[in-house]
């Protein structure tokens, strides 16, 4: 039965990866993550492809699912044992290893390439080794994956009617990337950084109406009390080093920090504002998109974080790696504004608010499964939003690539 299932891939004239073997260009051996996808996340074709993937995974489930590996092992090239044989069969079940490669006990180059294929389409660092998060991902049951696919199909179907404008942005928090779409085609992409598990980026639809160059950062009260005030207590010069000013209230008078008792209750009344510049928490560009969640897209001085595979470091807002390119795309040459002119204005220290001639919709979405170039893609359910998945099989696949950073 399983052999027959591997050969199935079709629907609406669109070839969909459903377990059959395909050659695939794997990511560079560099530890840097791959560039963002140029495939449109949400479209009628994407809905059809995901529907076909659901049918395929249902057939795997009906055939008994795939084999599971022991929970605490590490497999790498050169190993030879029963677990490698199980790994081969697991990789064959989803087409990452060709069905015509014989079963064997050796972790050879064919197996390593198959593991890399699996890691690439699951958003994992392509090491070619099986342990930790890769092992937990492989051991997610077929029922878990089916529920994940169905959750994401529902998300696509809900969002699709909203995508009616000529130009818009889609930011997928689960895959840490943003797409600029015009006339149904992806014109620009960028890596992003999204909210931590404790401060998730919400699913939201809004409109970008302006681009702010060299913005101030008005520190949210929650961040001020959770991080800023404790930092000041440890280092009285902290505000000076970070170029953050203290005010009695919004629009109120500036207060000399040296006159404040930072252990007193009055600290909750103060508001904080960071001066503009490359050091600013918002970087040098902020995209003005009013919304009830008070989340925005902006630059960051912490560029090194874009080199992580799982980029969940913010307090909920979205940091954009190619923010100048995205800003220029949004402005679209209005009043002579180009990417070069934006850069020149920033370099000259000119604070500007560039109003867009027409607001551009932006959607923060959460897709943990889709089909790309005929292959089913999965991403970690970072915020536990994929329905009742935890009851079905898979343990939480927290990433081994996280780093601890300051707010």
C-alpha positions in Angstrom: 0.0 0.0 0.0 2.7 2.5 1.0 4.6 1.8 -2.2 1.5 2.8 -4.2 1.0 5.9 -2.1 4.5 7.1 -3.0 3.6 7.4 -6.7 0.6 9.6 -6.2 0.9 13.3 -7.1 -1.7 15.3 -8.9 -4.5 17.8 -8.6 -6.0 20.4 -10.9 -3.2 20.0 -13.4 -0.7 21.2 -10.7 2.1 18.8 -9.8 2.3 18.5 -6.0 5.0 16.8 -4.0 3.4 13.8 -2.3 6.2 11.5 -1.5 7.7 10.9 -4.9 11.5 11.6 -5.2 12.6 14.9 -6.7 16.1 16.2 -7.0 16.3 19.5 -5.1 18.9 22.1 -4.7 19.8 22.1 -1.1 20.9 25.1 0.9 24.5 26.2 1.0 26.8 24.4 3.4 27.1 27.8 5.1 25.3 28.1 8.4 23.4 31.1 7.0 19.7 30.5 6.4 18.4 30.4 2.8 16.9 33.5 1.1 13.2 34.1 1.4 10.9 32.2 -1.0 9.7 33.9 -4.2 6.6 31.6 -4.3 3.3 33.2 -3.4 2.2 32.1 0.0 -1.5 32.5 -0.5 -3.4 32.1 -3.8 -6.0 29.8 -5.3 -3.3 27.6 -6.6 -1.7 27.4 -3.1 -5.1 26.3 -1.8 -5.3 23.6 -4.4 -1.8 22.4 -3.8 -2.3 22.2 0.0 -5.6 20.3 -0.6 -3.7 17.7 -2.7 -1.1 17.4 0.0 -3.8 16.6 2.6 -5.1 13.8 0.4 -1.6 12.4 0.1 -1.0 12.5 3.8 -4.4 10.8 4.4 -3.2 8.0 2.2 -0.1 7.6 4.3 -2.2 7.5 7.4 -4.5 4.9 5.9 -1.4 2.8 5.1 -0.3 2.8 8.7 1.8 6.0 8.9 5.6 6.1 8.9 8.1 4.4 11.2 9.3 6.2 14.3 12.9 6.5 15.6 13.9 6.2 19.2 13.4 9.4 21.1 17.0 10.1 22.2 19.5 9.1 19.5 22.0 10.9 17.2 22.6 9.6 13.6 25.2 10.9 11.3 27.1 9.8 8.1 29.1 6.7 8.8 26.7 5.2 11.3 25.4 1.7 10.7 22.6 0.1 12.7 18.9 -0.7 12.8 18.0 2.9 13.5 19.6 3.9 10.1 17.3 1.4 8.4 14.3 2.9 10.2 15.5 6.4 9.1 15.7 5.3 5.5 12.2 4.0 5.6 11.0 7.2 7.3 12.6 9.4 4.6 11.2 7.2 1.8 7.7 7.6 3.2 7.7 11.4 2.3 9.9 11.2 -0.8 13.0 12.7 0.7 14.8 9.5 -0.1 14.2 7.9 -3.5 11.9 4.8 -3.3 14.2 2.8 -5.6 17.2 3.1 -3.2 17.5 -0.2 -1.4 17.0 -0.6 2.3 20.3 -0.8 4.2 21.8 -0.2 7.6 24.4 2.3 6.4 24.1 6.1 6.8 25.7 6.9 3.4 25.7 9.9 1.1 22.2 9.1 -0.2 20.8 9.2 3.3 22.7 12.4 4.1 21.3 14.1 1.0 17.8 12.9 2.0 18.2 14.3 5.5 19.2 17.6 4.1 16.2 17.6 1.7 14.0 17.0 4.7 15.7 19.7 6.8 15.4 22.3 4.0 11.7 21.8 3.5 11.1 21.9 7.3 13.0 25.1 7.8 15.9 23.5 9.7 19.6 24.0 9.4 20.8 21.5 6.7 23.4 19.6 8.7 22.7 16.2 7.2 22.6 14.8 10.8 19.7 13.6 12.8 19.3 14.6 16.4 17.5 17.2 18.5 15.0 19.3 16.6 15.4 17.2 13.4 14.7 14.0 15.3 11.6 15.5 16.9 10.4 16.8 13.6 10.9 13.4 11.9 8.9 11.7 14.8 5.9 14.0 14.4 3.1 11.6 13.5 1.2 11.6 10.2 -1.9 12.6 12.1 0.0 15.6 13.6 1.0 16.7 10.1 -2.5 16.2 8.7 -4.0 18.5 11.4 -1.2 21.0 10.6 -2.1 20.9 6.9 -5.8 21.3 7.6 -5.2 24.3 10.0 -3.2 26.0 7.3 -5.7 25.3 4.6 -8.3 27.0 6.7 -6.0 30.0 7.2 -5.4 30.3 3.4 -9.1 30.1 2.7 -9.9 32.8 5.2 -7.2 35.1 4.0 -7.7 34.7 0.2 -10.9 36.9 -0.1 -9.0 39.8 1.6 -6.2 39.8 -1.0 -8.1 42.0 -3.5 -5.8 45.0 -3.9 -3.1 45.3 -6.7 -0.3 45.6 -4.2 0.1 44.3 -0.7 2.6 42.8 1.8 2.4 39.4 3.4 4.6 38.7 6.4 4.7 35.0 7.5 5.7 34.9 11.2 6.2 31.1 11.0 8.8 31.3 8.3 10.3 34.7 9.3 9.9 36.4 5.9 7.9 39.1 4.1 6.8 39.3 0.5 5.8 42.4 -1.5 3.2 41.3 -4.1 2.0 43.2 -7.1 -0.6 41.9 -9.7 -0.3 38.4 -8.2 3.5 38.2 -8.4 6.1 38.4 -5.7 8.3 41.4 -6.5 10.4 41.8 -3.4 11.2 39.7 -0.3 13.1 40.0 2.9 14.0 38.0 6.0 12.3 39.2 9.2 12.5 38.8 12.9 9.3 38.2 14.8 8.1 38.0 18.4 9.4 35.6 21.0 7.2 32.8 22.2 6.4 35.0 25.3 5.6 38.0 23.1 4.2 36.6 19.9 3.6 38.6 16.8 -0.2 38.8 16.3 -2.1 37.9 13.2 -3.2 41.3 11.9 -4.3 43.1 8.8 -3.6 46.8 8.5 -2.5 49.4 6.0 0.9 51.1 5.6 0.3 54.8 5.1 3.8 56.3 5.5 7.5 55.6 5.9 9.3 57.2 8.8 13.0 57.9 8.4 15.1 58.1 11.6 12.2 57.6 13.9 12.1 58.0 17.7 11.4 54.9 19.7 8.8 55.5 22.4 9.4 52.7 24.8 6.2 50.8 25.6 5.4 50.9 29.3 5.5 47.1 29.7 9.1 47.0 28.2 10.1 50.0 30.3 9.1 48.3 33.6 10.2 44.8 32.6 13.6 45.7 31.1 14.5 49.3 31.1 14.1 50.2 34.8 16.0 47.1 36.0 18.8 48.0 33.6 19.0 51.5 35.0 19.2 50.2 38.6 22.2 48.0 37.6 23.9 50.8 35.6 23.0 54.5 36.3 24.6 55.4 33.0 22.4 53.0 31.0 20.1 55.7 29.7 23.0 57.9 28.6 24.7 55.0 26.8 21.5 54.1 25.0 20.5 57.7 24.3 17.2 57.3 26.0 15.5 60.4 27.5 13.0 60.5 30.4 9.8 62.6 30.4 7.2 63.3 33.0 4.4 62.1 30.6 3.7 62.0 26.9 4.4 65.5 25.7 5.6 66.4 29.2 8.8 68.0 30.3 12.2 66.2 30.1 13.5 64.9 33.4 17.2 64.6 34.5 17.6 60.9 35.2 20.1 61.6 38.0 17.3 63.2 40.0 15.1 60.1 39.9 14.8 57.5 42.6 14.8 54.4 40.3 13.7 52.2 43.1 10.6 54.2 43.9 7.0 53.7 42.6 7.0 56.9 40.6 9.1 55.2 37.9 5.8 53.7 36.5 4.6 57.2 35.6 7.6 58.2 33.5 7.8 57.7 29.7 10.9 57.0 27.8 12.0 58.0 24.3 15.1 56.9 22.4 16.8 59.4 20.1 16.9 58.7 16.4 19.9 57.0 14.8 21.4 53.7 13.7 21.6 52.6 17.4 17.8 53.2 17.9 15.7 50.0 18.6 13.7 50.8 15.5 16.8 51.3 13.4 16.6 54.0 10.7 13.2 53.1 9.2 9.8 52.5 10.5 6.7 51.6 8.5 3.6 53.4 9.8 0.8 50.9 9.9 -1.7 51.9 12.7 -3.4 48.8 14.3 -5.0 47.9 17.6 -2.1 45.6 18.5 0.4 48.5 18.2 2.9 46.4 16.2 4.9 47.7 13.3 7.6 46.8 10.8 10.9 48.4 11.2 14.7 48.3 11.0 17.0 47.1 13.8 20.6 47.7 14.9 20.9 44.0 15.7 21.7 42.8 12.1 23.4 39.6 13.2 20.1 38.1 14.3 19.1 37.7 10.7 21.7 34.9 10.4 19.6 32.6 12.7 17.3 30.0 11.3 14.6 30.6 13.9 14.3 34.4 14.2 12.0 34.9 17.2 13.6 37.7 19.2 11.3 40.7 19.3 8.6 41.9 21.7 6.0 41.4 19.0 6.9 43.9 16.3 8.6 42.8 13.0 12.1 43.7 12.1 12.9 43.7 8.4 16.3 42.9 7.0 15.9 44.7 3.6 13.9 47.5 5.1 15.2 50.2 2.7 14.3 48.0 -0.3 10.8 47.4 1.1 10.4 51.1 1.8 11.4 52.1 -1.7 9.0 49.4 -3.1 6.2 50.9 -1.0 6.9 54.5 -2.0 7.2 53.4 -5.7 9.0 56.5 -6.9 6.4 58.9 -5.4 7.7 62.5 -5.5 11.1 61.3 -6.6 11.8 59.1 -3.7 14.1 56.2 -4.6 16.1 53.8 -2.5 19.2 55.9 -3.0 17.5 59.1 -2.0 16.1 57.4 1.1 19.7 56.3 2.0 21.1 59.7 1.4 18.4 61.4 3.6 19.2 59.0 6.4 23.0 59.5 6.0 22.4 63.3 6.2 20.5 62.8 9.5 17.2 64.2 8.1 14.1 63.0 9.9 11.4 62.5 7.3 7.9 61.2 7.1 7.1 60.1 3.5 3.4 59.7 3.0 2.5 57.0 0.5 0.3 58.2 -2.4 -2.0 55.3 -1.6 -1.9 53.1 1.5 -0.6 49.6 1.0 -2.3 46.7 2.9 -0.1 44.5 5.0 -1.1 41.1 6.5 0.8 39.4 9.3 0.0 35.7 8.7 0.9 32.5 10.3 1.4 29.6 7.8 3.2 26.6 9.2 2.5 24.4 6.1 2.3 25.1 2.4 3.5 23.6 -0.9 6.5 25.1 -2.7 7.9 24.0 -6.0 6.0 20.7 -5.7 7.3 20.0 -2.2 5.3 20.1 1.1 6.9 22.6 3.5 6.5 22.6 7.2 7.6 25.1 9.9 7.6 24.9 13.6 4.4 25.9 15.3 6.2 28.6 17.2 3.1 30.0 18.9 1.1 26.8 19.4 -1.7 28.0 17.0 -2.2 24.9 14.9 -5.3 23.7 16.7 -5.1 20.8 19.1 -1.9 19.4 17.7 -0.3 18.8 21.0 -2.7 16.0 21.8 -1.8 14.0 18.7 1.8 13.1 18.9 4.6 15.6 18.5 6.5 17.1 21.4 7.3 20.8 21.2 10.0 21.4 18.6 11.8 24.3 20.2 14.8 25.3 18.2 18.4 24.6 19.0 19.4 27.8 17.2 18.0 30.4 19.6 20.1 33.0 21.3 19.5 35.1 24.3 19.2 38.8 23.5 18.2 41.9 25.3 14.8 43.5 24.6 
